[in-house]
Amino acid sequence: MAHVTLVEHPRRVIPRLALRHARRRFGAAVEPVTATAHHSGVLVAMGALETAAERGWHRLDPHLRWLAVQCAAGGIGCSWCTDYGFYEGVQQGVDSRKVRDVARWRSSDAYDDRELVVLEYAHEATATPVRISEELVERLHRHFSDAEIVELAAWVALENFRSRLNAGLGLKSQGFSDRCAVPVPNGG
């Protein structure tokens, strides 16, 4: 249960616009917007950051971005972000094994070396305190430019913001992942 009242019909302009945008984008009133509708300043800041990221952060391959974001959300334990991320991965055409295995990336054989270094970075950058070793930095530089590493760090940080806000407000899964079918391997 959310820790604040979810505002389905806001009276103020900014929350109304944010909710209208969310309904167009997600097909429903999403709890991160209905919860933050109590504070227009938070909505404006979140909207500006999300818009800047969506329009200007394109150095990192989208599937690698998705892996980093999904790993960070899972590390924090935000069921809303993990649920939506699962749905988003399927919609973006991420390999179904990779979608299923993010939570167990260390033991999965679904990922190549670039993907594994992204997952490890997202995991270590989400830890408290952050634990980025020199050896991990060296492996990042084998696969990515400085601009790509900066963007990777930014995506992980943005997901930490989203996930910690949502989890801190008590928001739970809204069933996005129920809308997609990920094939289960034989015997699974």
C-alpha positions as CSV (number, residue, x, y, z in Angstrom):
1,M,0.0,0.0,0.0
2,A,1.3,3.4,-0.9
3,H,2.5,5.6,1.9
4,V,0.6,8.6,0.5
5,T,-2.8,9.0,-1.0
6,L,-2.7,8.4,-4.8
7,V,-4.2,11.4,-6.6
8,E,-6.3,10.1,-9.5
9,H,-8.0,13.5,-10.3
10,P,-5.6,16.3,-9.5
11,R,-6.8,19.9,-9.3
12,R,-3.6,21.7,-10.0
13,V,-2.3,22.2,-13.6
14,I,1.1,20.5,-13.4
15,P,-0.2,17.3,-11.8
16,R,-3.1,17.2,-14.3
17,L,-0.7,17.6,-17.2
18,A,1.7,15.0,-15.8
19,L,-1.2,12.5,-15.3
20,R,-2.4,13.1,-18.9
21,H,1.1,12.5,-20.2
22,A,1.4,9.3,-18.1
23,R,-2.0,8.0,-19.4
24,R,-0.9,8.5,-23.0
25,R,2.5,7.0,-22.5
26,F,1.6,4.0,-20.2
27,G,-2.0,3.5,-21.1
28,A,-3.0,4.0,-17.4
29,A,-2.6,6.3,-14.4
30,V,0.8,5.1,-13.1
31,E,1.4,5.3,-9.3
32,P,4.7,7.2,-9.5
33,V,2.7,10.1,-11.0
34,T,-0.4,9.7,-8.8
35,A,1.8,9.6,-5.7
36,T,4.0,12.6,-6.6
37,A,1.0,14.6,-7.8
38,H,1.0,16.1,-4.2
39,H,4.1,18.1,-5.1
40,S,4.3,20.1,-8.4
41,G,8.0,20.9,-7.8
42,V,8.9,17.2,-7.7
43,L,6.9,16.5,-10.8
44,V,8.6,19.3,-12.7
45,A,12.0,18.2,-11.7
46,M,11.3,14.5,-12.5
47,G,9.7,15.5,-15.8
48,A,12.7,17.7,-16.8
49,L,15.2,15.0,-16.0
50,E,13.2,12.2,-17.7
51,T,12.8,14.4,-20.8
52,A,16.5,15.3,-20.9
53,A,17.5,11.6,-20.6
54,E,14.9,10.4,-23.2
55,R,15.9,13.1,-25.7
56,G,19.7,13.4,-25.1
57,W,21.2,10.2,-23.7
58,H,21.8,8.1,-26.8
59,R,25.5,7.1,-26.6
60,L,24.8,3.7,-24.9
61,D,23.1,0.9,-26.8
62,P,19.4,0.8,-25.7
63,H,19.6,-2.8,-24.7
64,L,22.6,-2.2,-22.5
65,R,20.8,0.8,-20.9
66,W,17.9,-1.5,-20.2
67,L,20.1,-4.1,-18.6
68,A,21.7,-1.4,-16.3
69,V,18.3,0.1,-15.4
70,Q,16.7,-3.3,-14.7
71,C,19.7,-4.5,-12.6
72,A,19.7,-1.3,-10.5
73,A,15.9,-1.5,-9.9
74,G,16.2,-5.1,-8.8
75,G,19.1,-4.3,-6.5
76,I,17.1,-1.7,-4.8
77,G,14.0,-3.9,-4.6
78,C,11.6,-1.6,-6.3
79,S,8.8,-3.9,-7.5
80,W,7.2,-1.1,-9.5
81,C,10.3,-0.4,-11.5
82,T,11.2,-4.1,-11.9
83,D,7.7,-4.9,-13.1
84,Y,7.7,-2.0,-15.6
85,G,11.2,-2.7,-16.7
86,F,10.3,-6.3,-17.5
87,Y,7.5,-5.1,-19.7
88,E,9.7,-2.5,-21.3
89,G,12.4,-5.1,-22.1
90,V,9.9,-7.3,-23.8
91,Q,8.5,-4.4,-25.8
92,Q,12.0,-3.3,-26.8
93,G,12.8,-6.8,-28.1
94,V,15.4,-7.7,-25.5
95,D,16.1,-11.5,-25.8
96,S,13.6,-13.3,-23.5
97,R,16.4,-15.2,-21.7
98,K,18.1,-11.9,-20.8
99,V,14.8,-10.5,-19.6
100,R,14.2,-13.5,-17.3
101,D,17.8,-13.7,-16.1
102,V,18.6,-10.2,-14.9
103,A,18.1,-11.1,-11.2
104,R,20.5,-14.0,-11.6
105,W,22.9,-12.5,-14.1
106,R,26.1,-13.8,-12.4
107,S,25.0,-17.5,-13.0
108,S,23.3,-17.0,-16.4
109,D,25.0,-17.8,-19.7
110,A,22.6,-15.4,-21.5
111,Y,25.0,-12.4,-21.5
112,D,28.1,-11.6,-23.5
113,D,31.1,-9.8,-22.0
114,R,29.8,-6.3,-22.6
115,E,26.5,-7.1,-21.0
116,L,28.2,-8.7,-18.0
117,V,30.3,-5.7,-17.4
118,V,27.3,-3.4,-17.6
119,L,25.4,-5.6,-15.2
120,E,28.3,-5.7,-12.8
121,Y,28.7,-2.0,-13.0
122,A,25.0,-1.4,-12.3
123,H,25.1,-3.8,-9.4
124,E,28.2,-2.2,-7.8
125,A,27.1,1.4,-8.5
126,T,23.8,0.7,-6.8
127,A,25.4,-0.8,-3.7
128,T,25.7,1.4,-0.6
129,P,28.5,2.4,-0.4
130,V,29.3,2.3,-4.1
131,R,32.0,-0.4,-4.9
132,I,33.6,0.3,-8.3
133,S,37.0,-1.4,-8.4
134,E,39.9,-0.4,-10.6
135,E,39.6,-3.8,-12.3
136,L,36.0,-3.1,-13.2
137,V,36.9,0.3,-14.5
138,E,39.6,-1.3,-16.7
139,R,37.0,-3.8,-18.1
140,L,34.5,-0.9,-18.8
141,H,37.2,0.9,-20.8
142,R,37.8,-2.2,-22.9
143,H,34.2,-2.0,-24.1
144,F,33.1,1.6,-23.9
145,S,34.1,5.2,-24.6
146,D,34.3,7.7,-21.8
147,A,31.0,9.2,-23.0
148,E,29.3,5.8,-22.9
149,I,30.6,5.2,-19.3
150,V,29.3,8.6,-18.2
151,E,25.9,7.8,-19.7
152,L,25.9,4.3,-18.1
153,A,26.6,6.0,-14.7
154,A,23.8,8.5,-15.4
155,W,21.3,5.8,-16.3
156,V,22.2,3.8,-13.1
157,A,21.9,7.0,-11.0
158,L,18.6,7.9,-12.6
159,E,17.2,4.5,-11.9
160,N,18.4,4.7,-8.3
161,F,16.4,8.0,-8.0
162,R,13.3,6.4,-9.5
163,S,13.5,3.2,-7.6
164,R,14.3,4.8,-4.2
165,L,11.5,7.3,-4.7
166,N,9.0,4.7,-5.7
167,A,10.0,2.2,-3.0
168,G,10.2,4.9,-0.4
169,L,6.6,5.9,-1.2
170,G,5.5,2.2,-0.9
171,L,4.6,1.8,-4.6
172,K,4.2,-1.7,-5.8
173,S,4.0,-3.5,-9.1
174,Q,1.0,-2.4,-11.3
175,G,1.0,-5.6,-13.4
176,F,2.8,-4.3,-16.5
177,S,4.7,-7.6,-16.8
178,D,1.4,-9.5,-16.8
179,R,0.8,-8.0,-20.2
180,C,3.7,-9.7,-21.9
181,A,4.4,-13.3,-22.6
182,V,8.1,-14.4,-22.2
183,P,8.6,-17.9,-23.5
184,V,9.7,-20.3,-20.7
185,P,12.4,-22.7,-21.8
186,N,11.5,-26.4,-22.0
187,G,11.3,-28.0,-18.6
188,G,11.0,-24.5,-16.9
